[in-house]
């Protein structure tokens, strides 16, 4: 098992083979750099090298999909990872019926394809994935009108916008979701052509209790998710991210991905050990980004990480947080996460 490259280690873990050590990674937003492909590529690669991660998950700005359909944001005024909304052509869910396809290789998508190209040129043999939000998540960003400029208000506004759209204007919502899904499928294909190993396909806090029902996600979420994922099912490394607490974990286990990432610690979701009894996919997670990584000691991080490794026997397992870390996560805790898997 000696002598694995980063790429070989990740691929072996995805196949469920024995490896020299579990692959490990973590990711975060870089707010000052995220409006420039060159700056974001440089700092993302620097972060990977500083902590010796085995793969890189790119974190573009959270609003870039909504920008493709006309939303405008102020990048000098952030609440968490959300820039302030300046204007939008989408006044209400009734407007969704006039949503039209946009070029998956033009505009803001061209900017982020440039990001992929820059990373591919400098990352060496390691895998990296580009973030693509689910179509329903994009629709939520298009319509969200937060009551205040705060991170929680943004999350609440996205949830409320989706509920209103699928309840009051289901026909228009279905039209918009198909347009978004087909555009994102084209963009996802372009990401692979630009050099990405696959997608980090993120369902942003919607496929879970307290957001919309399982039945609603089965109608308005899953069919459109599959349009995007089926377009890149031949990728090397597609990573599904189910965001939030009390997620509908078993509802998406048939998605054509290589691995699943979710908050496996302290949020009412399956643990990594429990998840391995539910799916043959590789599991990615095991460390609490909200508690242990943010507020614990390095020893706490190592203990939690090694407990996850034991629970999975280190097979079909990639060590990571359950979501992006905070931008001020202690560096010593990220170094501890890397040390937890050994040399």
C-alpha positions in Angstrom: 0.0 0.0 0.0 3.0 2.3 0.1 3.7 5.0 -2.4 0.2 6.2 -3.3 -0.1 9.5 -5.0 -3.0 11.8 -3.9 -5.0 10.8 -7.0 -4.4 7.1 -6.5 -5.3 7.3 -2.8 -8.6 9.0 -3.6 -9.5 6.6 -6.4 -8.6 3.6 -4.3 -10.8 4.9 -1.4 -13.7 5.5 -3.7 -13.4 1.9 -5.0 -13.4 0.6 -1.4 -9.9 -0.8 -1.6 -7.3 -0.7 1.2 -5.2 2.4 1.2 -2.0 3.5 3.0 -4.2 6.0 4.9 -7.7 7.6 4.4 -7.7 10.6 2.1 -8.4 13.9 3.8 -9.6 17.4 2.8 -11.4 20.4 4.0 -12.7 23.5 2.2 -13.9 27.1 2.9 -14.8 30.3 1.1 -12.2 33.0 0.3 -14.3 36.1 0.2 -11.8 38.7 -0.9 -10.6 36.5 -3.8 -13.8 35.0 -5.1 -14.5 37.7 -7.7 -11.3 36.9 -9.6 -10.6 33.5 -11.1 -6.9 34.1 -10.9 -7.0 35.1 -7.2 -9.4 32.3 -6.2 -7.3 29.7 -8.1 -4.2 30.8 -6.4 -5.5 30.9 -2.8 -7.4 27.6 -3.2 -4.2 25.9 -4.3 -2.3 27.6 -1.5 -4.8 26.3 1.0 -4.5 22.7 -0.4 -0.8 22.8 -0.2 -0.6 24.4 3.2 -2.6 21.6 4.8 -1.6 18.8 2.4 -5.1 17.9 1.4 -5.6 14.9 -0.9 -8.2 16.6 -3.1 -9.5 20.1 -3.7 -13.1 21.2 -3.5 -13.4 24.6 -5.2 -15.6 27.2 -3.4 -16.8 29.8 -5.9 -19.0 32.6 -4.7 -22.4 31.3 -3.6 -24.4 33.6 -5.9 -22.7 32.8 -9.2 -25.6 30.7 -10.5 -28.2 33.3 -9.8 -26.0 35.9 -11.4 -26.2 33.9 -14.7 -30.0 34.7 -14.8 -29.6 38.4 -13.9 -29.3 38.8 -10.2 -26.8 41.5 -9.2 -24.9 41.6 -5.9 -22.7 44.0 -4.0 -19.4 42.2 -3.3 -18.2 44.9 -0.9 -21.0 43.9 1.6 -21.2 40.3 2.8 -23.2 38.6 5.4 -21.3 35.4 5.9 -20.9 34.0 2.4 -23.8 36.0 1.0 -23.1 39.4 -0.8 -25.9 41.9 -0.5 -28.6 41.6 -3.2 -28.8 44.8 -5.3 -31.4 43.9 -7.9 -33.1 41.0 -9.6 -35.4 40.6 -12.6 -37.4 37.9 -10.7 -40.0 39.8 -8.7 -42.1 36.8 -7.7 -42.5 33.0 -8.4 -45.0 33.9 -11.1 -42.0 35.3 -13.1 -40.4 31.9 -13.3 -42.5 31.0 -16.4 -40.4 33.4 -18.5 -37.0 32.0 -17.4 -34.9 31.1 -20.5 -31.7 29.1 -21.0 -28.4 30.9 -20.9 -25.1 29.9 -22.4 -23.4 27.3 -20.1 -20.0 28.6 -21.4 -20.7 32.3 -21.4 -21.0 35.1 -18.9 -20.4 34.1 -15.3 -20.1 30.5 -16.3 -17.1 31.4 -18.5 -15.5 33.1 -15.5 -15.7 29.9 -13.5 -14.6 27.7 -16.4 -11.5 29.9 -16.4 -11.1 29.1 -12.7 -11.2 25.4 -13.5 -8.6 25.8 -16.2 -6.3 27.7 -13.9 -6.5 25.1 -11.2 -6.0 22.2 -13.7 -2.8 23.9 -15.0 -1.2 24.0 -11.5 -2.6 21.3 -9.3 -0.5 18.4 -10.5 -2.0 14.9 -10.3 -4.5 15.5 -7.6 -8.3 15.4 -8.1 -10.4 18.6 -7.8 -14.1 19.2 -8.1 -16.1 22.2 -9.1 -19.1 23.2 -7.0 -22.5 23.2 -8.7 -25.7 23.8 -6.8 -28.8 21.7 -7.4 -31.4 23.3 -9.7 -33.8 23.8 -6.8 -31.0 25.5 -4.8 -30.4 27.9 -7.8 -34.1 28.7 -7.9 -34.0 29.5 -4.2 -31.2 32.0 -4.8 -33.0 33.6 -7.7 -36.1 34.3 -5.6 -34.7 34.8 -2.1 -35.5 38.2 -0.6 -34.0 38.2 3.0 -35.7 40.3 5.6 -32.3 41.4 6.8 -28.8 41.1 5.5 -27.6 38.2 7.7 -26.6 34.7 6.9 -29.6 33.2 8.7 -32.0 35.5 7.0 -30.6 34.4 3.6 -31.2 30.7 4.5 -34.7 31.4 5.7 -35.5 33.5 2.6 -34.3 30.7 0.3 -36.5 28.1 2.1 -39.5 30.4 2.0 -39.1 31.3 -1.6 -39.0 27.6 -2.6 -42.1 26.8 -0.6 -44.0 29.6 -2.2 -42.9 28.8 -5.7 -43.8 25.1 -5.6 -47.1 25.7 -3.7 -48.5 28.7 -5.5 -46.8 28.4 -8.9 -45.9 24.8 -9.5 -46.1 24.9 -13.3 -43.8 27.9 -13.5 -41.5 26.3 -11.0 -41.2 23.1 -13.1 -40.5 25.2 -16.2 -37.7 27.2 -14.5 -36.2 24.0 -12.9 -35.9 22.3 -16.3 -34.3 25.4 -17.8 -31.8 25.6 -14.9 -31.1 21.9 -15.0 -30.4 21.8 -18.7 -28.2 24.8 -18.5 -26.3 23.4 -15.5 -25.9 20.0 -17.3 -24.2 21.9 -20.1 -22.0 23.8 -17.7 -21.1 20.6 -15.8 -20.0 19.0 -19.0 -17.9 22.1 -19.8 -16.3 21.8 -16.3 -15.0 18.3 -17.1 -13.7 19.5 -20.5 -11.9 22.3 -18.7 -10.1 19.8 -16.5 -12.2 19.2 -13.3 -12.4 15.6 -12.0 -16.1 16.0 -11.4 -18.7 18.0 -9.4 -19.3 18.8 -5.8 -23.1 18.7 -6.4 -24.7 20.6 -3.5 -28.3 20.4 -2.3 -28.3 23.6 -0.2 -30.4 23.0 3.0 -33.6 22.0 1.1 -33.6 18.1 1.1 -34.3 18.0 4.8 -36.9 18.2 7.5 -38.1 21.7 8.2 -37.5 22.9 4.6 -39.8 21.1 2.2 -41.4 17.6 2.4 -39.9 14.4 1.0 -42.7 14.3 -1.5 -42.0 17.9 -2.6 -38.3 17.1 -3.0 -39.2 14.0 -5.0 -41.2 16.1 -7.4 -39.3 19.4 -7.6 -35.8 18.4 -6.6 -34.7 14.9 -7.6 -35.7 14.8 -11.3 -33.8 18.0 -12.0 -30.8 16.9 -9.9 -30.6 13.8 -12.1 -30.6 15.8 -15.3 -27.3 17.5 -14.2 -25.7 14.4 -12.7 -26.5 12.1 -15.6 -24.8 14.6 -17.9 -21.5 13.9 -16.1 -22.0 10.4 -14.8 -18.7 9.3 -16.6 -16.7 11.7 -14.5 -13.9 10.3 -12.2 -15.1 11.9 -9.0 -18.6 13.2 -8.5 -19.3 14.2 -4.9 -22.9 14.7 -3.6 -23.3 17.1 -0.7 -26.6 17.1 1.3 -26.5 20.2 3.3 -27.9 20.7 6.8 -29.5 18.9 9.7 -32.0 16.0 9.5 -31.4 15.5 5.8 -33.4 13.1 3.6 -30.3 10.9 3.3 -31.9 7.7 2.0 -33.9 9.6 -0.7 -30.8 10.4 -2.8 -28.7 7.2 -2.4 -29.4 6.2 -6.0 -27.8 9.4 -7.4 -25.0 8.6 -9.9 -22.1 9.8 -7.8 -19.0 8.3 -6.4 -19.3 9.6 -2.8 -21.7 11.4 -0.4 -20.8 14.2 2.0 -23.0 15.4 4.8 -22.9 16.5 8.4 -22.4 13.2 10.1 -21.9 14.5 13.6 -24.5 16.1 15.9 -27.1 17.2 13.4 -29.6 14.4 13.4 -28.1 12.7 10.4 -26.6 9.2 10.0 -23.1 8.8 11.3 -20.4 7.7 8.9 -20.6 4.1 10.2 -24.4 4.1 9.9 -24.2 5.5 6.4 -22.0 2.7 5.2 -24.7 0.3 6.1 -27.1 2.2 3.8 -25.0 2.8 0.7 -22.3 1.2 -1.3 -21.0 4.7 -2.2 -17.9 6.0 -0.5 -18.7 8.4 2.4 -17.0 11.7 3.0 -17.1 13.4 6.4 -16.7 12.4 10.0 -15.7 15.7 11.7 -18.0 18.4 12.9 -17.2 21.7 11.2 -19.5 23.7 13.5 -18.3 22.4 16.8 -15.1 20.4 16.9 -13.2 22.0 14.1 -14.3 25.5 15.0 -14.2 25.5 18.8 -12.4 22.3 19.8 -8.7 21.7 20.5 -6.4 19.9 18.0 -6.6 16.9 20.3 -10.4 17.0 20.0 -10.2 17.1 16.2 -7.8 14.1 16.1 -10.0 12.1 18.5 -13.2 12.7 16.5 -11.4 12.0 13.2 -9.9 8.8 14.4 -13.3 7.6 15.8 -14.7 8.1 12.3 -11.9 6.1 10.8 -12.5 3.2 13.2 -16.2 3.3 12.6 -15.6 2.8 8.8 -12.5 0.6 9.2 -10.9 3.2 6.9 -12.6 1.7 3.9 -14.9 3.5 1.4 -14.1 6.5 3.6 -12.6 10.0 3.0 -12.1 12.2 6.0 -13.5 15.7 5.9 -15.9 18.1 7.6 -19.6 17.7 6.9 -19.7 21.1 5.1 -17.4 24.0 4.4 -15.5 25.3 7.4 -15.9 28.8 8.7 -13.5 31.3 7.2 -11.9 31.8 10.7 -11.5 28.1 11.5 -8.3 27.7 13.6 -5.4 26.7 11.4 -4.1 24.4 14.1 -7.3 22.4 13.9 -7.0 22.0 10.2 -3.4 20.8 10.6 -4.7 18.4 13.3 -7.3 17.0 10.8 -4.5 16.2 8.4 -2.3 14.6 11.2 -5.2 12.4 12.2 -4.7 10.2 9.2 -1.0 9.8 9.7 1.9 10.6 7.3 
